[in-house]
Amino acid sequence: MMEKYKDFVQSTGYGTGAGLCGWNCRHNIIPFDPQTMKNNLKQYGMEENKQMYEDHQKQRYFERTIRSYKRKENTAKKAMEEAKDEEVGDIAKEKYLKNRKLRLKWTKAYRNFSEKNNLRTQLERLKI
C-alpha cells in the first residue's frame, strides 16, 4: 500500500531543534481533514509572486531612502539650532531645507507607489 503522506517526523524534523517546533519556530500543529478543510488563501502564480516580491523590494528601497533623509534632516536641524556662527547656521539651515524637501518628495512617491500597487504603507518602517 502506497502512503499518501510522507513520514511526518522524517519530513519535518519534528522533535529536533532545527525542525518543526524547534528553535524560534512559531508554527502551530493542528489536525487536518482534507474532506472538511480547504485553503482559503488566494493562490498566486510564479509571475504574480515574482512581481509582488519586486514590488515589496522597491517599497523597502523607498523606506530606506526616506529614513536616510530623515536622519540627514535631523542632523542638519540639530546643527542649525546649536550653531554659534551665523554662517554655519545658514549652511545647516540650507541642508535642513534641502533634506526636508527630498524626504517629503520621497514620502509622496512612496505613498503613490504603494497605492498604485495595492500595497499597505507601513509607516512604522519610516521611523528612525
C-alpha angles and dihedrals in degrees: 000000000000117000117236094207131038120247105286099217094043096046097043103031089234111181095030127097093242094044137074112319089011129118113346092348112145099183121127124216117222132165114267126209111184091200096059103024128067137174108257095183118111111257117226128204123230094262093049090047092050092049092049090050092051091048091052091048090052090048090054088050090055090049093050091049093049091050089050092054091046090055092048091046093051092047092051091046092053091047090048092051095047099040113125094189119066092219092054089047091053092050091049091048090051091051091045093053092045093051092043090053091049092047091052091047092051092045090054091048090048092053093045092048092048093048093046092051096040093246124147113244108236105208092178087069091058094061121103 
